[in-house]
Amino acid sequence: MAEMLYFTYGSNLLRSQMQARCPGARVHSVVRLEGYELCFPMISFTRSGMGVASIRPNEDAYVEGVVYAMTEDDFRRLDHYESEGTKYRREEITIPELGEVWTYLSRLDAGHHYPPSEEYLNAVIQGAIEHGLSDEYIAILHAFWDKAEE
């Protein structure tokens, strides 16, 4: 079964979560994706009605994350967890050094920002630390504590 690449930037950065969801996934690389920003454009009722992450184009920003090598079975499982087609849509994006990789984008993104729950943002930050994302980027993640709904 051929491996496919998946870029994650949210709570799937957390190693324990990815291991539980996609046992065949393995870390391929840590990357910085230019031209996108991290956002919280969608409310999740399974996360106390708080915001959950996505990325959106922004030429003045970047997102750091992890690329996993995964099997088709891993993607089937992840499609289920991410409510692919309902809450998120799986799309290919280009990471220059890797080519086309899959990621999940919010189906609802009208430019709003809904603050994430403490538990959710802590998972994103912990995952970023586990993978050695830059101190500068981790500071950006911490700054979401201070953002109010826009």
ROLUM-978160 format. One record per residue (C-alpha): x, y, z negated; residue number from 1; chain; residue in three letters. Coordinates in steps of 0.25 Angstrom, whole numbers, plus 2048, in hexadecimal, padded with zeros to 3 digits. Layout:
<pts>
+-----+-----+-----+-------+-------+------+
:   u :   v :   w : pavex : fivex : gupa :
+-----+-----+-----+-------+-------+------+
:   X :   Y :   Z :   NUM :     A :  Ala :
...
+-----+-----+-----+-------+-------+------+
</pts>
This chain:
<pts>
+-----+-----+-----+-------+-------+------+
:   u :   v :   w : pavex : fivex : gupa :
+-----+-----+-----+-------+-------+------+
: 800 : 800 : 800 :     1 :     A :  Met :
: 806 : 80D : 804 :     2 :     A :  Ala :
: 809 : 818 : 7FA :     3 :     A :  Glu :
: 803 : 826 : 7FB :     4 :     A :  Met :
: 807 : 832 : 7F4 :     5 :     A :  Leu :
: 7FF : 83A : 7EA :     6 :     A :  Tyr :
: 802 : 848 : 7E5 :     7 :     A :  Phe :
: 7FD : 84B : 7D7 :     8 :     A :  Thr :
: 7FC : 858 : 7CF :     9 :     A :  Tyr :
: 7F2 : 856 : 7C4 :    10 :     A :  Gly :
: 7EF : 84C : 7B9 :    11 :     A :  Ser :
: 7F4 : 841 : 7C2 :    12 :     A :  Asn :
: 802 : 846 : 7BF :    13 :     A :  Leu :
: 801 : 83F : 7B2 :    14 :     A :  Leu :
: 808 : 832 : 7B3 :    15 :     A :  Arg :
: 7FF : 82A : 7AA :    16 :     A :  Ser :
: 7F2 : 82E : 7B2 :    17 :     A :  Gln :
: 7F8 : 82B : 7C0 :    18 :     A :  Met :
: 7FD : 81D : 7BB :    19 :     A :  Gln :
: 7EF : 81A : 7B6 :    20 :     A :  Ala :
: 7E8 : 81F : 7C2 :    21 :     A :  Arg :
: 7F2 : 81A : 7CD :    22 :     A :  Cys :
: 7FB : 80F : 7C7 :    23 :     A :  Pro :
: 802 : 80D : 7D5 :    24 :     A :  Gly :
: 806 : 81C : 7D6 :    25 :     A :  Ala :
: 815 : 820 : 7D4 :    26 :     A :  Arg :
: 81B : 82E : 7D3 :    27 :     A :  Val :
: 821 : 831 : 7E1 :    28 :     A :  His :
: 826 : 840 : 7DE :    29 :     A :  Ser :
: 823 : 84D : 7D7 :    30 :     A :  Val :
: 820 : 858 : 7E0 :    31 :     A :  Val :
: 81E : 867 : 7E1 :    32 :     A :  Arg :
: 812 : 86A : 7EB :    33 :     A :  Leu :
: 813 : 878 : 7F0 :    34 :     A :  Glu :
: 807 : 880 : 7F5 :    35 :     A :  Gly :
: 7FD : 87A : 7EB :    36 :     A :  Tyr :
: 7F9 : 87E : 7DD :    37 :     A :  Glu :
: 7F3 : 876 : 7D2 :    38 :     A :  Leu :
: 7E5 : 879 : 7CF :    39 :     A :  Cys :
: 7D9 : 874 : 7C6 :    40 :     A :  Phe :
: 7CD : 877 : 7D0 :    41 :     A :  Pro :
: 7C4 : 86C : 7CB :    42 :     A :  Met :
: 7BD : 869 : 7BE :    43 :     A :  Ile :
: 7BD : 85A : 7B9 :    44 :     A :  Ser :
: 7B2 : 855 : 7B0 :    45 :     A :  Phe :
: 7BA : 849 : 7AC :    46 :     A :  Thr :
: 7C5 : 854 : 7A7 :    47 :     A :  Arg :
: 7BB : 85C : 79E :    48 :     A :  Ser :
: 7B6 : 865 : 7A9 :    49 :     A :  Gly :
: 7C4 : 86B : 7AB :    50 :     A :  Met :
: 7CD : 86D : 7B7 :    51 :     A :  Gly :
: 7D4 : 862 : 7BF :    52 :     A :  Val :
: 7E0 : 864 : 7C8 :    53 :     A :  Ala :
: 7E2 : 866 : 7D7 :    54 :     A :  Ser :
: 7EB : 86D : 7E0 :    55 :     A :  Ile :
: 7E8 : 877 : 7EB :    56 :     A :  Arg :
: 7F0 : 87F : 7F5 :    57 :     A :  Pro :
: 7F8 : 88B : 7F0 :    58 :     A :  Asn :
: 804 : 88F : 7F8 :    59 :     A :  Glu :
: 80A : 896 : 7EC :    60 :     A :  Asp :
: 809 : 88A : 7E3 :    61 :     A :  Ala :
: 80E : 87C : 7E0 :    62 :     A :  Tyr :
: 80A : 870 : 7D9 :    63 :     A :  Val :
: 813 : 866 : 7D3 :    64 :     A :  Glu :
: 80F : 857 : 7D2 :    65 :     A :  Gly :
: 812 : 849 : 7D5 :    66 :     A :  Val :
: 811 : 840 : 7E1 :    67 :     A :  Val :
: 80D : 832 : 7DE :    68 :     A :  Tyr :
: 80F : 826 : 7E8 :    69 :     A :  Ala :
: 802 : 81E : 7E7 :    70 :     A :  Met :
: 7FB : 813 : 7EE :    71 :     A :  Thr :
: 7ED : 813 : 7F5 :    72 :     A :  Glu :
: 7E7 : 80C : 7E8 :    73 :     A :  Asp :
: 7ED : 817 : 7DF :    74 :     A :  Asp :
: 7E6 : 822 : 7E8 :    75 :     A :  Phe :
: 7D9 : 81A : 7E7 :    76 :     A :  Arg :
: 7DA : 81B : 7D8 :    77 :     A :  Arg :
: 7DE : 829 : 7D8 :    78 :     A :  Leu :
: 7D3 : 82D : 7E2 :    79 :     A :  Asp :
: 7C9 : 827 : 7D7 :    80 :     A :  His :
: 7D0 : 82F : 7CC :    81 :     A :  Tyr :
: 7D0 : 83C : 7D4 :    82 :     A :  Glu :
: 7C2 : 83B : 7D8 :    83 :     A :  Ser :
: 7C7 : 83C : 7E7 :    84 :     A :  Glu :
: 7BC : 842 : 7F0 :    85 :     A :  Gly :
: 7B4 : 847 : 7E4 :    86 :     A :  Thr :
: 7BE : 850 : 7DB :    87 :     A :  Lys :
: 7CB : 84E : 7E3 :    88 :     A :  Tyr :
: 7CE : 84C : 7F1 :    89 :     A :  Arg :
: 7DB : 844 : 7F5 :    90 :     A :  Arg :
: 7E3 : 84C : 7FF :    91 :     A :  Glu :
: 7F1 : 84C : 806 :    92 :     A :  Glu :
: 7FA : 857 : 803 :    93 :     A :  Ile :
: 808 : 85A : 808 :    94 :     A :  Thr :
: 814 : 859 : 7FF :    95 :     A :  Ile :
: 81F : 85E : 808 :    96 :     A :  Pro :
: 829 : 854 : 803 :    97 :     A :  Glu :
: 81F : 848 : 803 :    98 :     A :  Leu :
: 815 : 84B : 80E :    99 :     A :  Gly :
: 807 : 848 : 80C :   100 :     A :  Glu :
: 802 : 843 : 7FE :   101 :     A :  Val :
: 7F5 : 841 : 7F8 :   102 :     A :  Trp :
: 7EF : 84A : 7ED :   103 :     A :  Thr :
: 7E2 : 84D : 7E7 :   104 :     A :  Tyr :
: 7DB : 85B : 7E8 :   105 :     A :  Leu :
: 7CF : 860 : 7E2 :   106 :     A :  Ser :
: 7C3 : 85F : 7EA :   107 :     A :  Arg :
: 7BE : 86C : 7E3 :   108 :     A :  Leu :
: 7C7 : 878 : 7E4 :   109 :     A :  Asp :
: 7C1 : 885 : 7E5 :   110 :     A :  Ala :
: 7CD : 88C : 7DF :   111 :     A :  Gly :
: 7C8 : 88B : 7D0 :   112 :     A :  His :
: 7D0 : 887 : 7C5 :   113 :     A :  His :
: 7CA : 87F : 7B9 :   114 :     A :  Tyr :
: 7D4 : 87D : 7AD :   115 :     A :  Pro :
: 7D8 : 86F : 7AB :   116 :     A :  Pro :
: 7D6 : 868 : 79E :   117 :     A :  Ser :
: 7E1 : 867 : 794 :   118 :     A :  Glu :
: 7E2 : 858 : 796 :   119 :     A :  Glu :
: 7E2 : 859 : 7A5 :   120 :     A :  Tyr :
: 7ED : 864 : 7A6 :   121 :     A :  Leu :
: 7F5 : 85D : 79C :   122 :     A :  Asn :
: 7F5 : 850 : 7A4 :   123 :     A :  Ala :
: 7FA : 858 : 7B0 :   124 :     A :  Val :
: 805 : 85F : 7A8 :   125 :     A :  Ile :
: 809 : 852 : 7A2 :   126 :     A :  Gln :
: 80A : 84B : 7B0 :   127 :     A :  Gly :
: 812 : 857 : 7B5 :   128 :     A :  Ala :
: 81C : 855 : 7AA :   129 :     A :  Ile :
: 81D : 846 : 7AC :   130 :     A :  Glu :
: 821 : 848 : 7BA :   131 :     A :  His :
: 82A : 854 : 7B7 :   132 :     A :  Gly :
: 823 : 85F : 7BF :   133 :     A :  Leu :
: 82A : 86C : 7BE :   134 :     A :  Ser :
: 829 : 875 : 7B1 :   135 :     A :  Asp :
: 824 : 880 : 7B9 :   136 :     A :  Glu :
: 818 : 877 : 7BE :   137 :     A :  Tyr :
: 815 : 872 : 7B1 :   138 :     A :  Ile :
: 814 : 881 : 7AC :   139 :     A :  Ala :
: 80A : 883 : 7B7 :   140 :     A :  Ile :
: 802 : 877 : 7B2 :   141 :     A :  Leu :
: 802 : 87D : 7A4 :   142 :     A :  His :
: 7FD : 88A : 7A9 :   143 :     A :  Ala :
: 7F0 : 884 : 7AD :   144 :     A :  Phe :
: 7ED : 884 : 79E :   145 :     A :  Trp :
: 7EB : 893 : 79F :   146 :     A :  Asp :
: 7E3 : 894 : 7AC :   147 :     A :  Lys :
: 7D4 : 896 : 7AB :   148 :     A :  Ala :
: 7C9 : 893 : 7B5 :   149 :     A :  Glu :
: 7CB : 89C : 7C1 :   150 :     A :  Glu :
+-----+-----+-----+-------+-------+------+
</pts>
